[in-house]
Amino acid sequence: MTPNDSAFTDTLISRTVRERIVLVGVTFPHSTLAVTEAGLDELALLVGTAGADVMERIIQRRSTPDPATYLGRGKAEELLAVCLAVDADTVVFDADLSPAQQRNLEKILGRTAIDRTAVILDIFAQNARTPEGRAQVELALLRYRLPRLRGRGRSFSQQAGGIGTRGPGETALEVDRRRLVRRMTRLESDLRRLDQTRRTQRKGRARSRQRTVSLVGYTNAGKSTLLNRMCGSDVLVQNRLFSTLDPRTRQLDLPGGETVLVTDTVGFVRKLPHQVVEAFRSTLEVVGESDLIIHVVDGSAPDFEGQVDAVRTVLAEIGADGLPELLVVNKADAILAQDRAGAEGDGEGRGAGEEARRLMAAHEGSVMVSARTGQGIDNLLVAMGDRLRVGDRVVELDIPWARGDVLAAVHREGEIVGEVAGEQSTRIQVVLDDVGKSRFAEFLAS
């Protein structure tokens, strides 16, 4: 595979025609068949989002992965027969393949063999829109491709004689690798400059003392729809995986009078590639610096508890697992529809609401909403304000009438809950955080 100047001209799955795909999953002793099937169901959605069609799926039980072919030689030959029967173009594994395993499988199968990481990176390449997003995705693609470069057995021998010019020339593989590394270095430099701009913007927001809230959740949980519903914005919404890669920040007025900044972030997924987390680390830093995380869960998903665990795994990886979190179960309308269908039919779908309520009971203060219809949004806004005020407390300030600038600043900084006018000053009861209390320390009432 020869690197290009831009990874977007050579994505990992062709979309000129829809490819025919065979999915492969392996169940190991530490897992179960149900987990493997759920992984393949999600992989099928990823493949469909990438623009290909799943023709067949294969599941194998093994004690350990085969170092050479992941499946073992015999199972790989069985897989070849399946590929020939369905005329498949590509085989996708629900696991990470080593470069050697990938090469050996392609020799046996006579067709492309890729892993889950390759599919996710391909979807990211399709959906990146901003310069920063495109650079981040291209860097992740190149990091994935670097150990998978394959030589063409050709060398560039130098023709001139003399000291320093004799001997074999540089191979085509070495040239490709050097070009790839140069491109990665340039992208890393560009991203550092963009990251510095983003840090400067965040410092300005910190000085303004505006609270920040980040929407996180599994891909296609409805974060962008929720942002639009709360803030009246028009962020792109699509019923597909990873439709949002670039963070969008909007201003929101809460019922208590506070104004906060709400940021929609990239969706997470099980086995999110390490290359993606590393490339998007600067973007995801906004989550780690938030005052509150709104964890959006698709309550109509078959395994939403597994999705919650996957999101928290990524949050821990970026150092945001200790922040205040408000769990929001989304798609209340879909949950109700599933319960009705189960009650009227053969029972399939029954209990979706019960499962969602059980999840909420395990997370104190959680809220159920429907971002599509607006159900429960008012309760969510109240809950957000309450969570943000948990670390605040009411203090009394005694401000002289001559200090109108301080009085105005207090009104901007906190929530006024009481005010008594005196002859020389006014005494104000105001909700302030630690930073606000230190700012007005000289005016604290005795």
N, C-alpha and C positions, 0 to 999 in steps of 0.2 A: 504494500500500500504506500503510494508516494504522497508525501505531504504537499498541500497547496499553500499559497500565501494566505488564503482565507479558508477556514474549515467549513464555511457555509456553502462553498462550491462543491463539497465532497462529503455530504452527510452520510451516516452509516446505513441508512435504508433508502433505497431509491424510491422516488415518488412519480417517475414518469409513467410507470404502470404499477398497478397494485400487486405487490409481491404475494406469493402463496407461502404461508408459514406453517411449520410444525413446531409445537411447543414441547419442551422436555423438562420434567421435574423429577427429582430424586428424593425419596424418603429415607432418612437416616435414623438410627436407633433413638437419638435424642428428640426426634420429632414424631409427627403422626401423619397418616394419610390425609386426614381432613385439612391439616395445615398446608400440606403440599398442594392439594386441590384448590384451596383458597388462594395460594400464591399463584397458581396457574390461571385462575379466574382473573386476578388483577393483572397478570402479565398479558392476558388476552386483551384487556382494555387498553393497556399501554401500546400493544402492537397495533390495535385498531386506531388509536390516536395518531400513531406514527404514519399511518396510511397503508397498512397491509391487511391481509385477510388470513385468519387462522383456519387451516384445513384439517388439522389433526393434533392430538396431544398424546404424549407418551409419559408414563410414570413408571419408575423403577425403584426397587428397594435395594439398598446397599448398606454395608456396615461402615465403609469409608469411601471417599472419592478415589477413583483410579488416577494415579499420578499422570498417566500418559493421555487418557481419553476421557476422564471424568466418569464415563459410564462403564468402561471395560470394552475390550475388543468385540466380544460376541454381541453385546447389546448395541454397540455402534453399528454393526452390520445389520442387525434387525431394524435399526432406525433408518438405514439406507433403503431397505426394502419398503418401508412406509413412505419415505420421501418419493421413491419411484412410483408408488401406487397412486399418490395424490398429486404428483407432478409439482412438488414443492421447490421453491427457489432458495429458501433460507431456513435454517434451524435455529431456534432461539431457546437458550437454556435459562431457567429461573435460578441462576446462581452466577457467581463470577468465575470465568474460565481463565486459566493462566495462558500466556502466549503460546506455550508449547502444546497445551491441550487443544487450543483453538487450531493450531496448524495441523496437528495429527488428525483431528476430527474432519477438517476440510479435505485432507488427503483421502480419508476413508469414504466420506460422503460425496465427494465431488461437487460440493456446493458450499455456500457461505455458512459458517457457524459463528454465531455471536451470542453474547450473554445479556442479562437484564440491564446491566450498566450501559451497554451500547444503545439499547432502545431508549432509555431515559435521556441519554445525551442527545440522541437524534431528535426527540421531542423538544428538548430545550433549544436546539439549534433552529427548529421551525418557529418557535414562539418568541425568541428574543427580539426586541424592537429597538430599545435605546442603545446608543453607543456603548454604554457601560455594560448593559446586559449582553450584547453581542460579544464584547471582549471577554467577559466572564465565561460565557459558554464556549467560545473558541479555545480559551486557555484550558478548560476542563477537557475538551475533545483532544487537544494536543497532548496533554498529560496522559490521557488514556492510550493514545496511539503510539507514543514514543517507544515503549517496550515491545510493541507489536510490529515495528518496521521490519520489512523482509527484503533482503538483498536480491539483486537480479544476477548475481554471479559475474558482474562486469567491473573492471577496474580501469582507472584513468592513468595509464603509464606515461611517465614523462619521457620525451624523446631525446632531449638534449643530454650530452654526456657531461662528465665533470663531477667534482666533489659536491655532494649534497643533492644530486639529481638522479643517482643510480638507484636501482631497486624497484620494487613494485609500486605503482601509483596508488592513489586514494580510491577505494572502492565506491561504487554508486551508493551503497548502504550508508557509508560514512558521510557522504555528501548530503544525503537525505536527512540523516540524523542531525548534522550540523545546521542545516537550514531550519529544521524543526526547533532546535534549541534556540536559535537566533530569534525566531518568531515568538517563542514563549517568553524570552527575556524582554522583548519589546512590549508584549502584552502586559507583562507584570509591571513594567515601568509606567505604561499608560494607566493601569488600574491604580497604581500608587498615587498618581496625580489626581485622578478622579476621587479617590478615597480622601485625599487631603481637602478637596473642595467640600465633600460631604461632611467631614469633621468640622470644618469652619461653619457650615450651616447649622450643625447640631449645637455648636458652642453658642451661636446667636440665639437659638431657641432656648438653651439653658439659661442664658442671661435674662431672657424675657419671662422666666419662671412659668412657662406654660407646661402643663403636665403632658406626658406622651403616653399613648396607648398603642399597643401593637396587636394586630389580628394575626393569629397563627392557627394552623390546623392542617389536617390532611388535605391533599389536593382534591378539588371539586367538592369541598365541604360547604361552600357558599360564602366564603369570606368577602369576595368582591361584591356580591349581591347585598350582603349585610352592610358593607361600607356605603354603597349607594343609598340604601334605605335609611341609614342613620344620618348621613351627611348631605343627602340630596345631590350627590355627585353622579357622574356618568362614566364611571370606570368600566372598561370592557368586561362583559359577562358572557361566558360560553359554557355550555354543558359538556365540557371535555377536560381532560387532565392537563394540568400545568398551563392553563391559558394565561395566568399572570406570573411573570418572572420578575418584572421591575417593580420595586416598591412605590406605592402611591400614598401620599400624605394629604389628609383633608382636615379642616377645622370643624369641631363639633361643640355646640353649646349644650351643656348638661342642665337638667332641671334645677339644680341648686345654684345656677348662675356661673359655674366654672366653665371656662373655655379650654378644651383639650385638643391635642393633635392626634389623630388616628391614622395609623399606617397599615396598609395592606401589604403582606409579604408573600414570598413564594411559598407554594404549598409543599408539604412534606409527603413522603411515601416510605413504605417499608424498604429496607435495604437501600436507602438513598446513597448514591455513589459518593465515595470519599472525595473524588475529584470535584464533584459539584459543591459539597460543603466547603472545601478549601477555596474554590474559585469565588463562591458567593459569601465568604466569611465577612468581608468588609460590608457588604449589603446587610447581612444578618446581624451586624453589630447594633443596628437600631433596635433590635429586639432586646438585646442585653442591657441597653440603656433606658428601657421603658420603665415608667412608674407602675404600669399594670399590663398584664398579658391577657387578652381575650382569646381563650382557647375554643375555637369553633369546631363542633363535632356534628357530623351528619348522622342524626338519629335514625334515619331510615336505612343506613348501610347494614349489611348482614353482620359484619364483625367490627362494630364501631369501637368496642373496647380495645381490640388489637390496634386500631388506628390511633387511639389515645396514647397507647404505649409507644407506638412508633414516633409520634410527635414529641413525646417527652424524652425519648432517646436522643433525638436531634437537638432539642433544647439543652440537654446536658452536655452534648458535644460542643456547643457554642458558648457554654457557661451561663445560660439563662434559666437554669432549672430552679434557682432559689428565689426567683422574683414572684411577687403577688400574682395569682392566677384566678381568673373568673371563667368557669366552664359554662359555655353556651351551647345547648343542644338545639341545632338548627333543623329546618324542614319539618316543623310540627304538622304542617298540612299533609305531607307525604306519610308521616307516621299514622295519622288518623285514617288516611286512605287505606293503608296496609291493614289496620285493625278492622276496618269495615269489610274489606275484601275477605279477610280471614273469617269473620263472623258470618258472612253470607255464603261463602263457598265451602271448600273442603278443609278449612282451618289453616291453610298456608298463609303465613304473615301474621297470624294471631299472636298477640303478646309483644308486638313491636313497641307499643306505648308503655307497657309494663317494664320492658327492658330499659327503655330510655329513662323512665322514672326511677328505676333502681340505680342507674348510673348517677342521676342527679342527687339521690339520697346519700350516695357515697361522697358527694362533693358539696359541702355546705355552701349555701348561697347561690348555687347554680340556677340558670334561667333557661326556659324553653321558649324558642321563638320560631317564627317563619319569616325569613328575610324576604321571601317572594311576596307574601300577602301583608306583611307588617304586623302579624300577630305577636304579641309579647314584647314589642320593641320598647314601649314605654317602661315596662318593668326592667328591661335591660339597662336603659339609661339611668334609672334610679339606682340599680345595683352597681353600675360603674361609679357613680358619684359616691355611694357609700363606701366602696372598696378604696377609692382614692383618698377618702377622708379618714381611713382607719388609723394612719400614722399621724394625723393632725390632732391638735387639741385647742380648746378655746382659751385664749389669754386676754388679759385686760391691758389696754394701753391708755396712758394719760398723755394726750397730745395738746400742747399749747395752741391757742387760736392763731398765734403768729406763724405757726408752722403748717400753713395750708398745703405746702408741697408734700409733707409727710402724710397728712390726712388723705390726700389724693392717692399717694402711693399705697397706703393701707387698703383703700377701697379696691385698688387694682390687684393687690397681692392676695387677699384672702376674702373669705365669706363673712360679712358683717352679720352678727346675730343679735347685737344690742348696742345702743348708743344713748348716752346721757350727757346733755350739755351743761357745763358749769360756767362760772364767771370768767375764769382765766384759761380754762381748757375744756376739752371734751373727752369723756371716758368712753372708750369703745371696747366692746367684746367682739373678738374676731377669731376665726378659725385659721391658724397658721401652721405650716410645717416647720421643721427644725431650721431650715434656711431662713424662712420668714421671721421666725422668733429671734434669730441672731441679728438679722438686719435691723429690727426695731428694738433691740435690747435696751437702749437708753431710755425708751419711753414706757417700759413695763411698769405697771402700777404696783406700788408697794403692797 
